[in-house]
């Protein structure tokens, strides 16, 4: 009997450890499942916070924004749908492509207006807007376009004109040198901001912040092009410009720290689908702060999981 005592003691310890593992495993698996359920992939692109493809994941300000269609990541806003070419998490930027947009080698125009331009819903404007170094070049705008007639400016007691101008060294005067304009009969240089005495220019370059919405049809234009600059060195001519729409994304200052605190305690960042408020997804429960706090005593906190692991190691 004395010889069997150590064996029974080891057996008892082993059973205790196994029970602890069995108790812990469901909670651990649920936490792991929550961690993996929000990060998504579309083609070769990773979709991570603040974006998401699943409802309840990511930040509420970017809900119902990205969709994966046949392995192609698409962004949808008020002005239309765009293909997402890149998500730069380090510099908080998106690169978008509008297939109906003109570039240096092809002009896409229609009397009814062709292309999406860029316009977001009012509630989303705080989270998403084109980069200041992104130039929009409106093509074939009518003389009665607000670009030439002016926009309402209540603070100034009247209307104001918005002169066409270069943005980060890119503008219409250079754009006219593109092969796309061959045969269009447009001047290649020296065109005034509002065109010749007989009519407006065929191209007007603007920064998004000047009018807050690039709506091709409302601006009474036939089409548009968009280019952006990322390098500190100016591109050598319009043929070397990067054509597309570069969009910056951001969170309000009072919401920037939430996700970091959630992730530090083993949680996944999400939002309440009814209120759109921030939520920390903790596996068995959701928290409005982090996974070290419990929701009404339900679930296992991250701190509790750590203690379970320590307990198991001591008894193995």
N, C-alpha and C positions, 0 to 999 in steps of 0.2 A: 504493500500500500504506500509505503514511504517513497518507493521509487516511482510510483505512478503520479505522485503529487505534482512534481514539476511539469509532467506532461499535461495533466489536467489544467494546471495554471496557464500553461501556454495555450492550450485549447480554448480556455475561457477567454483569455485576452484576444485570441484570434477571432472568436465568435463575436466579441464585443466590437472589435474593429470592423468586422464585416457588417454588423448591424448599423454602425455609424455610416459606413459607405453606402449601404442601401438607403438609409434615411437621407443622405446628402445628395445622392445621384440624381433624383428627379429634379430637385431645385437647381442643381448645377447644369443639367441638360437644358432646362427651361431658360436659364440665363444665357447659355451658349447659343440657344436657338434665337433668342431675342437679339443677341449681338450680330448674328449672321443674317437675320431676316430683313434688315433695313439697307445694308450695303448691297447694291445691285450692279449688274453688268449688262451692257447693251453693245453687241458687237465686241470691239476691243476697248470700249470705254468704261471706266468705273464711275458709277453714280453714287456719290457719298454726300454726307451732310455739307451744306444745308439743303441739298437736293435729294430727291428720292423718287422712286417709281411706284412705291406702295403707299396707299392712304395711311395717315398716321405716322409716317416716317419723315425724317428731315425737319425742316422748319416750316411753320404754317404760312409764312410769307411766300414760300415757293411751292405751295400745294397746287396740284393740277397744272403743272407747268411743263414737265418733261414726260415724254411717252416713247416707248421702244416699239418700233413698227418694223417687223421683218429684219431685226438686227440693226436698224438705223435709228439713232437717237434724234428725236424731234422736239422742238420747243414751240409751244403754242401760247400766243398772247392775243390781245384784241385785234391787232392789225393782220394776223395770219400765222402761218406755220413756217418754221425755219429748220433746216438741218443743222444740228450741232456738230461742228467740226472738232472742237476741243473744249475741255474744261480745265482751266488753269487754277488749281486750288491754292497754289503758293501765292499767286498774285490776284486772286479773286476775280477771274475774268472768264467769259465765254466767247468763243468765236462762232459766228453763225453764217449760214449761206442761204440766200434767197434765190432760187433758180430763175426767177423772173427779173432779176436785177441785171443792169448793164455792167460791162467791164471795159477794159481797154481794147478788146477785139470784137465786141459785138454790142450794138445798141438795141435794147428791147423797149419799144415804145408803142403806145396805142392811144387813140383819141380819148378813150375812156379812162386812161391811167393804167399802167401796168406795173406790177410789183407791190410788195407788202409795205415798203417803207418801214417805220418802226413806231408803234404806239402801244403803250401798256395800259391796263386798267388803272383807274385812279388809286385804288388801294394798294396796288403792287408797285407804284412809282417809287416808294421809299426803299425798295429792295433791289430794283433792277433799272439800269439806264445805260445808254451807250457811253463809251469812254470819251473823255474830252478831246482826245487825239483822233477821234473817228470823224471823217468828213462825209456828209451826205451831199451829193450833187444832183439836184433836181433838173430834169431834162424836159424841154419843150413846154414850159409853163405858159399859160395864156396871159394876156395883158391884164385881165381882171383878177389874177391870182393874188391872194393876200401877201405873197412874197413881194409884190410890187405896189399893192395898194395900202399895205400896212396892217398891223394887228391892233385890236383894241388894247388900250393902255389906260385904265381908269385912274391910275396913280398920277398920270401926266395930263389928265383932262382931255385926252384926244387920242389920235391914232399915231403910230410911229412906223417909220419905214425900217426895214431890216436889210441893210446893204449886203450883197453877196461878197464873201471874202474867203481868203485862204484859211485853212485849218491845218496847223502843224506842217506848213510848207506845201500843202496839197490844195489845189483849187481848179477851177474851170479853165483858166488860161493854159495850164499845162495839160489838162485832160483833153483839150481840143487837138493836141498833137498825137493822140492815139489813133491807130489804124481804123478804129470803129467810126471815126468821123470822116474818113475819106469818102468823097462823093456827096457829103451832106451840105457842102457849100457854106460851111460855117467859118468865121474868122478864126485864125490860129493864135492870135495874140492881140493885145491892145483893146479888147472889147470892154466897154465901161460896165459898171455894176448893173445898170438898168438898161443896157443895150444901146442900140442906135436910136436916133430920133424917130424912126419908123416902127419901132417895136422893142419888146424886151429881149434879153439875151436868151440863147437856146440852152444855157446851163447856168445854174445858180448854186453855189457851194455854201453850205451852212453847217455849223456845229449844232448838235441836237439840243443843247441847253438854250439856244436862241429862241426856239419856238415850242419846245417840250413835246412835240409830236410830229413825226414825219408821216403824214397821210397823203399819199400821192393823189388820190382822187379829190380830196377836200382842198388840196393846194392847187387843183386844176392843172396838173402836170401830166405829161404823157408817160413818164417813166423816171427812173432814178438809178444812180450808182452809189456805191459806198466803199470807202477805203480807209485803212487805219495804219497807224505808225506805232511800232513797238520799239524799234532800235533808236538809239540816240543819234545815229548818223542818218541823214536824210537820204531816202532812196533816190537813185539816179534816174529820174524821169518817170512818167506815169506807167510805163511798161513794167517797172519794177515795184510798183505799189502792191500792197497786200489788199486784195479786193474781198470784201465781206463786211460783216458788222461785228465790231468788237464791243462787247457789253460788260460793264462792271457790275458786280453784285455785292451787297453788303447787308449787315444787320443793324438795327438801331443800337445805339451805344448801351442802352440799359438791358439788352438781351445778349450781348456778346459773350458774357462769362458763363451763361447757363450750361451750355453744352460741355465746356471743359470740366466743370464741376461734376456733371453727370457721368462723363466718361471716366473720370478719375476714380469713381467708386464702382466701376464695372458696368455702368448703364449704357443705354443706347438712346440717342437724342431723337425725340419725336414731338408730336403735338396732339392735343385733344381735337378730335374731328368735329366736335360740336361747338367748342368755343375758340378753337385755333390757338389756345394758350400752350406754352411750352410744357412738355412732359418728359420725364426721364423714365424710359422703359426698363424695368428691372427684372424681367422674367415673370415672376409670380404676381408682381404688383407694379403699378405705375406711381411715380412720385412727382410732385411739383417742385422738388428741389434736387435730391440725389438719392442714390440707392442705399445710403447709410441711414436713411429715415424710412420708416415703414408706413404703410397706408392702413391705418386702423388696426395695426397688429397683424395684418395679413402678410404672408410670405416670409422670406428669409432675406435679411439685409446682407450687404457685401461684407460687413464686419463679422456677421454671424458665420458666413461661409468660411472666412479666414480662420475663425476659431475652430470650426469643425475640422479643417485640414490639420491644424496644429494638434488637435486631440487625436486624430487618426495616426499621425506620425509618432506621437508619444507611445501609443499602444501597439504599434506594429512590431 
